[in-house]
Amino acid sequence: MAGNSRPAHMRAAYAITINALDWSTPLGYDHTLVPRLEAMHRGIADALGVLVQARRPVDPAPAHAAVARCIAAMRTLQRIESLRLYPVLDRRIAADEAARAATSAARLELAALTRRALRILEESSGDASVTPTRAGLMLARALLLRALERKRQVVFPRFDDG
């Protein structure tokens, strides 16, 4: 896919990563980051929801391609958070022991939720001749939405409260 033919969540990812992100990227607060990350989360969840809501059997090839796009978008999301969100957040809460503890606990939970969702999607895309299971897609979507809710509760407010 090229240009504006990408799904909205993928366009959001590319908009954020237009400047190559790496560990030498200067840190700084970006007031547009949280809404863009939320849009990426919703886009991935929506894409999984479309697959879950299919009323008739879905052709395996397009289903696997959609799952592969979701996996790539989740990895992009993780990379952006690792390079743009968490380093700034860590600096903002450095002096607040309670905030550091709560954020660390939330990040462990988020890592587990995201890793589990990724593992389910990766396993569901293993056999290209078989359509990914509805139950697996539903579970991955639920885990992704749970991660977004936890970020909204714990991570995003601390990032924006600078």
WODABEL-V613340 format. One record per pair of residues at least 4 apart in sequence whose ideal C-beta (glycine too) atoms are under 6 Angstrom apart, sorted by the first residue. I is the first residue (numbers start at 1). J is the second residue. D is the distance in whole Angstrom. If there is no record, write none. Layout:
i:I j:J d:D
i:I j:J d:D
//
This chain:
i:1 j:5 d:5
i:1 j:6 d:5
i:6 j:10 d:4
i:6 j:11 d:5
i:7 j:43 d:6
i:8 j:43 d:5
i:9 j:40 d:5
i:9 j:43 d:2
i:9 j:44 d:6
i:9 j:73 d:6
i:10 j:73 d:6
i:12 j:36 d:5
i:12 j:39 d:5
i:12 j:40 d:5
i:13 j:40 d:6
i:13 j:76 d:4
i:16 j:36 d:6
i:16 j:80 d:5
i:17 j:21 d:6
i:21 j:25 d:5
i:21 j:83 d:5
i:25 j:83 d:6
i:27 j:87 d:5
i:27 j:88 d:6
i:29 j:88 d:6
i:29 j:162 d:6
i:32 j:36 d:6
i:33 j:84 d:6
i:34 j:156 d:5
i:40 j:77 d:5
i:41 j:148 d:4
i:42 j:46 d:6
i:44 j:70 d:5
i:44 j:73 d:5
i:45 j:141 d:5
i:45 j:144 d:5
i:45 j:145 d:5
i:47 j:70 d:5
i:48 j:70 d:6
i:48 j:137 d:5
i:48 j:141 d:4
i:49 j:53 d:6
i:51 j:66 d:6
i:51 j:137 d:5
i:52 j:134 d:6
i:52 j:137 d:5
i:52 j:138 d:5
i:54 j:58 d:5
i:58 j:63 d:5
i:58 j:131 d:5
i:60 j:64 d:6
i:60 j:129 d:6
i:60 j:130 d:6
i:60 j:131 d:5
i:63 j:131 d:5
i:63 j:132 d:6
i:64 j:125 d:5
i:64 j:128 d:5
i:67 j:121 d:5
i:67 j:125 d:5
i:67 j:132 d:6
i:71 j:121 d:5
i:74 j:118 d:6
i:80 j:84 d:5
i:81 j:85 d:4
i:81 j:86 d:6
i:85 j:89 d:6
i:86 j:90 d:6
i:89 j:158 d:6
i:89 j:159 d:5
i:92 j:162 d:5
i:93 j:99 d:4
i:93 j:100 d:5
i:93 j:103 d:6
i:93 j:158 d:6
i:99 j:103 d:6
i:106 j:150 d:6
i:106 j:154 d:4
i:110 j:147 d:5
i:110 j:150 d:6
i:111 j:115 d:6
i:113 j:143 d:5
i:113 j:146 d:6
i:113 j:147 d:4
i:114 j:147 d:6
i:116 j:143 d:6
i:117 j:140 d:4
i:117 j:143 d:4
i:117 j:144 d:5
i:120 j:136 d:5
i:120 j:139 d:6
i:120 j:140 d:4
i:121 j:140 d:5
i:124 j:132 d:4
i:124 j:136 d:4
i:132 j:136 d:6
i:132 j:137 d:6
i:150 j:154 d:6
i:151 j:155 d:4
i:151 j:156 d:5
i:152 j:156 d:5
i:157 j:161 d:6
//
